[in-house]
Amino acid sequence: MTPKFIKDNPKIYIAAPSFGCSNRKYKTRLNKSIENFEKEGAKVIAGPYCFQNKGLAASTTAQNRAKEIMDAFKSDVDVIISAGGGEVMSQILEYIDFDVIKKNPKWYVGFSDNTNLTYTITVNCDMETIYGTNAPGFYNYPFEYDSKDTWEMLKGKNIFYGYQKWQYNYSNKILAPYKFDMETKIYKYNYDKPFEGRLIGGCLDCLAGLCGTKADNTINYIEKHKDEGIIFFLEACDYNSVGIIRALTQLKNADWFKYVKGFIIGRSHNFYDKSFGVTTKKAYLSVLKDLNVAILLDIDLGHLDPSMPIRCGAYAKIEYKNRNIKIEYK
């Protein structure tokens, strides 16, 4: 199921199912992003928790955060965009009613800890979500790079390319312009031609935590779409190289990769980690290479800007072109 793409004057709800934008940096960025959405003709509703952090490592209690999400899906908004990533969004899942979400399709957009919703909504409701820029990431105007692509994806654009450069070190400036100085270099393994399938995935740290829980409907989802094939998109936040190995092994042994046709893997936040002499690239390949499918590593996806938005649950064609990645949604 593909939610309706936005048209003129969309209505946007900004929710805080994990962290809220309570510090000066993110509060400033979110306010600026709201201004920019309004410049695009959108009506923005800032939820009651998006500027606070009064819960335990969260904006508010798990029950409040879940209720906000459910109320947003039952409302007349066109898009729900998360106010931020975080650490404990998984707490809200026991209070999420996926049947209600399925009956009220709309775009949910978020990144990192938002995997707990972008992934579970897709596998439980067979509904597309967007693994893309959180609301404070729209603070530059006109939108550019990943924020531009996320906005254009919401409007229905269906072909996207990786970026030429990326940024390893974050700027301390609150409204810092993008300054990318590292050249994107994609590593190909077992790739000889474009591959197609249904894209699912997200932040590996969160996916490993979801595996085997009540919210994990992965096996039913991949069985339903086995004839199309599955493409996993993955990126890691806190995991070092051996943590990546453990998480991938868990997902592999849970049969998540049973019908996989390929992987697209972003740069790890710990990009230069070599724990126990193992690089992140070797970590991924050590677990996945015997599946004998195409793997594209170090694409512009993850916690190092810029990060391509991905339509989780969409059927797509993946191509290595002009030394970068091209994703075409069918």
C-alpha positions as CSV (number, residue, x, y, z in Angstrom):
1,M,0.0,0.0,0.0
2,T,1.4,3.4,-1.0
3,P,0.0,6.4,0.9
4,K,-1.2,9.3,-1.2
5,F,1.6,11.6,-2.3
6,I,1.3,15.2,-1.1
7,K,0.0,18.0,-3.3
8,D,-0.3,21.7,-2.7
9,N,-0.8,22.9,0.9
10,P,-0.3,19.6,2.7
11,K,-0.9,19.2,6.4
12,I,2.1,18.0,8.4
13,Y,2.1,16.7,11.9
14,I,5.4,16.7,13.8
15,A,5.4,13.9,16.5
16,A,7.9,12.9,19.1
17,P,7.8,9.2,19.5
18,S,11.3,9.1,20.9
19,F,13.5,12.2,21.6
20,G,12.1,15.7,21.7
21,C,13.9,18.8,20.5
22,S,14.6,20.3,23.9
23,N,18.1,21.6,23.5
24,R,19.0,24.8,21.8
25,K,20.5,23.3,18.7
26,Y,17.6,21.0,17.8
27,K,14.9,23.4,19.0
28,T,16.3,26.1,16.7
29,R,16.5,23.7,13.8
30,L,13.0,22.4,14.3
31,N,11.6,26.0,14.5
32,K,13.5,26.9,11.3
33,S,12.2,23.7,9.6
34,I,8.7,24.5,10.5
35,E,9.1,28.0,8.9
36,N,10.5,26.3,5.8
37,F,7.6,23.8,5.5
38,E,5.3,26.8,5.7
39,K,7.2,28.5,2.9
40,E,6.4,25.4,0.8
41,G,2.7,26.0,1.5
42,A,2.3,23.4,4.3
43,K,0.2,23.7,7.4
44,V,2.3,22.4,10.3
45,I,1.0,21.0,13.6
46,A,3.7,20.7,16.2
47,G,2.7,18.0,18.6
48,P,2.7,18.6,22.4
49,Y,5.9,16.7,23.1
50,C,8.2,17.7,20.2
51,F,10.0,20.4,22.2
52,Q,10.4,18.5,25.5
53,N,12.3,15.6,27.0
54,K,10.4,14.7,30.2
55,G,10.4,11.0,29.9
56,L,13.2,8.5,30.6
57,A,15.5,9.3,27.7
58,A,12.4,10.3,25.7
59,S,10.0,13.2,25.1
60,T,7.4,11.8,27.5
61,T,6.0,8.4,28.7
62,A,5.7,5.5,26.3
63,Q,1.9,5.6,26.6
64,N,1.8,9.3,25.7
65,R,4.1,8.9,22.8
66,A,2.1,6.0,21.4
67,K,-1.2,7.8,21.8
68,E,0.2,10.8,19.9
69,I,1.2,8.5,17.0
70,M,-2.3,6.8,17.0
71,D,-4.1,10.2,17.2
72,A,-2.0,11.5,14.3
73,F,-2.8,8.5,12.1
74,K,-6.5,8.9,12.9
75,S,-6.4,12.6,12.1
76,D,-6.7,14.3,8.7
77,V,-3.0,15.2,8.3
78,D,-1.2,14.0,5.1
79,V,2.2,13.4,6.6
80,I,3.6,12.5,10.0
81,I,7.3,13.5,10.5
82,S,9.3,12.6,13.5
83,A,10.9,15.3,15.6
84,G,14.0,13.2,16.1
85,G,15.7,9.9,16.5
86,G,16.7,8.7,20.0
87,E,17.1,5.5,22.0
88,V,13.8,4.0,23.4
89,M,11.1,4.2,20.7
90,S,10.7,0.5,21.0
91,Q,8.8,1.1,24.3
92,I,5.8,2.4,22.4
93,L,5.2,-0.6,20.2
94,E,3.1,-2.5,22.8
95,Y,0.6,0.4,22.6
96,I,0.5,0.7,18.8
97,D,-2.6,-0.6,17.0
98,F,-1.4,-1.6,13.5
99,D,-4.9,-2.4,12.4
100,V,-5.9,1.2,13.0
101,I,-2.9,2.5,11.1
102,K,-3.7,0.2,8.2
103,K,-7.2,1.7,8.0
104,N,-5.7,5.3,8.0
105,P,-2.8,5.2,5.5
106,K,-0.6,8.2,5.5
107,W,3.2,8.8,5.2
108,Y,5.3,8.3,8.2
109,V,8.8,9.8,7.9
110,G,11.7,9.3,10.2
111,F,15.2,8.1,10.6
112,S,17.4,6.1,13.0
113,D,15.3,5.1,16.1
114,N,12.3,5.7,13.9
115,T,13.1,2.3,12.4
116,N,10.8,1.1,15.2
117,L,7.9,2.6,13.2
118,T,9.1,2.8,9.6
119,Y,9.9,-0.9,9.6
120,T,7.0,-2.2,11.8
121,I,4.4,-0.2,9.9
122,T,5.6,-1.7,6.6
123,V,5.8,-5.3,7.7
124,N,2.6,-5.3,9.8
125,C,0.4,-3.1,7.6
126,D,2.1,-3.7,4.2
127,M,2.2,0.0,3.9
128,E,5.1,2.1,2.7
129,T,6.9,4.5,4.9
130,I,9.9,6.8,4.3
131,Y,13.2,6.2,6.1
132,G,14.3,9.7,5.7
133,T,15.1,13.1,7.2
134,N,13.7,13.9,10.6
135,A,11.9,17.2,10.9
136,P,14.8,19.3,12.2
137,G,16.8,18.3,9.1
138,F,14.8,20.6,6.9
139,Y,16.4,23.8,8.4
140,N,18.2,24.8,5.2
141,Y,16.1,26.5,2.6
142,P,15.7,25.9,-0.3
143,F,15.8,22.2,0.7
144,E,18.9,20.5,-0.6
145,Y,20.5,17.0,-0.6
146,D,18.6,14.6,1.6
147,S,15.9,17.0,2.8
148,K,15.2,18.0,-0.8
149,D,15.0,14.3,-1.8
150,T,12.7,13.5,1.1
151,W,10.4,16.3,0.2
152,E,10.3,15.3,-3.5
153,M,9.8,11.7,-2.5
154,L,6.7,12.8,-0.6
155,K,5.5,14.5,-3.8
156,G,5.9,11.4,-5.9
157,K,9.3,11.6,-7.5
158,N,10.5,8.0,-8.2
159,I,14.1,8.2,-9.3
160,F,16.9,9.1,-6.9
161,Y,20.7,9.1,-7.1
162,G,23.5,9.0,-4.4
163,Y,25.4,12.1,-3.7
164,Q,29.0,12.9,-4.7
165,K,30.4,13.8,-1.3
166,W,29.6,13.2,2.3
167,Q,30.6,14.6,5.7
168,Y,32.4,12.7,8.5
169,N,32.6,15.4,11.2
170,Y,29.6,17.3,12.3
171,S,29.7,21.1,12.6
172,N,29.0,22.7,16.0
173,K,27.1,25.6,14.4
174,I,23.4,25.4,15.1
175,L,22.3,26.4,11.5
176,A,25.5,25.2,9.8
177,P,25.4,24.9,6.0
178,Y,26.2,21.6,4.5
179,K,30.0,21.1,3.9
180,F,30.7,17.8,2.4
181,D,34.3,16.9,1.8
182,M,34.6,13.1,1.6
183,E,34.1,11.5,-1.8
184,T,31.5,8.8,-2.0
185,K,33.1,5.5,-3.0
186,I,30.7,2.5,-3.3
187,Y,32.1,-1.0,-2.9
188,K,30.5,-3.6,-5.1
189,Y,30.3,-7.3,-4.1
190,N,28.8,-9.9,-6.5
191,Y,27.1,-7.2,-8.5
192,D,26.9,-7.6,-12.3
193,K,23.6,-6.1,-13.2
194,P,20.7,-4.1,-11.7
195,F,18.5,-6.0,-9.2
196,E,14.9,-5.5,-8.2
197,G,12.7,-6.3,-5.2
198,R,10.8,-4.9,-2.3
199,L,12.9,-2.7,-0.1
200,I,12.7,-3.1,3.7
201,G,15.2,-2.3,6.4
202,G,16.5,0.6,8.5
203,C,18.9,1.0,11.4
204,L,20.5,-2.3,12.2
205,D,20.7,-1.4,15.9
206,C,16.9,-1.2,16.0
207,L,16.2,-4.1,13.7
208,A,18.1,-6.5,15.9
209,G,16.0,-5.3,18.9
210,L,12.8,-5.8,17.0
211,C,13.6,-9.4,15.8
212,G,11.5,-11.9,17.6
213,T,9.2,-9.4,19.3
214,K,5.4,-9.2,18.9
215,A,5.9,-6.3,16.5
216,D,8.1,-8.4,14.2
217,N,6.0,-9.6,11.3
218,T,8.9,-10.0,9.0
219,I,8.4,-13.7,8.1
220,N,4.8,-13.2,7.1
221,Y,5.7,-10.1,5.1
222,I,8.6,-11.7,3.1
223,E,6.4,-14.8,2.5
224,K,3.8,-12.6,1.0
225,H,6.3,-10.9,-1.3
226,K,8.7,-13.8,-2.0
227,D,7.9,-13.9,-5.7
228,E,9.0,-10.2,-6.0
229,G,12.1,-10.8,-3.8
230,I,13.4,-8.7,-0.9
231,I,16.1,-6.1,-0.9
232,F,17.4,-5.1,2.5
233,F,18.7,-1.6,3.2
234,L,20.8,-1.4,6.3
235,E,23.0,1.1,8.2
236,A,24.4,1.0,11.7
237,C,24.5,3.7,14.4
238,D,26.2,2.6,17.7
239,Y,27.4,-0.8,16.7
240,N,31.1,-1.4,16.2
241,S,32.3,-4.0,13.7
242,V,31.7,-7.0,15.9
243,G,28.3,-5.6,16.9
244,I,27.4,-5.6,13.3
245,I,28.4,-9.2,13.0
246,R,26.3,-10.2,16.0
247,A,23.2,-8.3,14.7
248,L,23.4,-9.7,11.2
249,T,23.9,-13.2,12.4
250,Q,20.7,-12.8,14.5
251,L,18.7,-11.6,11.6
252,K,20.1,-14.3,9.3
253,N,19.4,-17.1,11.8
254,A,15.8,-15.7,12.1
255,D,15.3,-16.3,8.4
256,W,14.9,-12.6,7.6
257,F,17.1,-13.0,4.5
258,K,15.3,-16.1,3.2
259,Y,14.2,-14.4,0.0
260,V,16.8,-11.7,-0.3
261,K,17.8,-10.6,-3.8
262,G,20.4,-8.0,-2.7
263,F,21.6,-5.6,0.0
264,I,22.3,-1.8,-0.1
265,I,24.3,-0.9,2.9
266,G,25.1,2.6,4.2
267,R,28.1,4.0,5.9
268,S,28.3,3.1,9.6
269,H,28.4,5.9,12.1
270,N,31.6,4.2,13.3
271,F,32.9,4.3,9.8
272,Y,36.6,3.8,10.7
273,D,36.1,1.2,13.4
274,K,38.4,-1.7,13.3
275,S,37.5,-3.6,16.5
276,F,39.4,-6.8,16.8
277,G,41.0,-5.9,13.4
278,V,37.7,-6.1,11.6
279,T,36.4,-3.2,9.5
280,T,32.7,-2.5,9.1
281,K,32.9,-3.6,5.4
282,K,34.5,-7.0,6.4
283,A,31.8,-7.3,9.1
284,Y,29.0,-7.1,6.7
285,L,30.6,-9.4,4.1
286,S,31.6,-12.0,6.6
287,V,27.9,-12.7,7.3
288,L,26.2,-11.9,4.0
289,K,28.6,-13.0,1.3
290,D,27.5,-16.7,1.3
291,L,24.0,-15.6,0.4
292,N,25.4,-15.1,-3.1
293,V,23.5,-11.9,-3.9
294,A,24.5,-8.5,-4.9
295,I,25.8,-6.1,-2.2
296,L,26.5,-2.4,-2.5
297,L,28.3,-1.0,0.5
298,D,29.1,2.5,1.7
299,I,26.2,4.1,-0.1
300,D,24.8,7.5,1.0
301,L,22.6,6.1,3.7
302,G,23.1,6.3,7.5
303,H,24.2,8.6,10.3
304,L,26.8,10.4,8.3
305,D,25.3,13.2,6.1
306,P,23.8,13.2,3.5
307,S,21.6,10.2,3.7
308,M,19.3,9.2,0.9
309,P,15.6,8.7,1.8
310,I,14.3,5.2,1.2
311,R,10.7,4.2,0.6
312,C,10.5,1.2,3.0
313,G,8.1,-1.4,1.5
314,A,8.3,-0.1,-2.1
315,Y,9.2,-2.2,-5.1
316,A,12.4,-0.8,-6.6
317,K,15.2,-1.3,-9.1
318,I,18.7,-0.9,-7.8
319,E,21.5,0.0,-10.2
320,Y,25.2,0.9,-9.8
321,K,25.6,3.8,-12.3
322,N,28.2,6.4,-12.9
323,R,30.2,5.1,-9.9
324,N,27.1,5.7,-7.6
325,I,23.7,4.2,-6.8
326,K,20.5,4.8,-8.6
327,I,17.2,3.8,-7.1
328,E,14.1,3.7,-9.3
329,Y,10.7,3.0,-7.6
330,K,8.2,1.1,-9.6
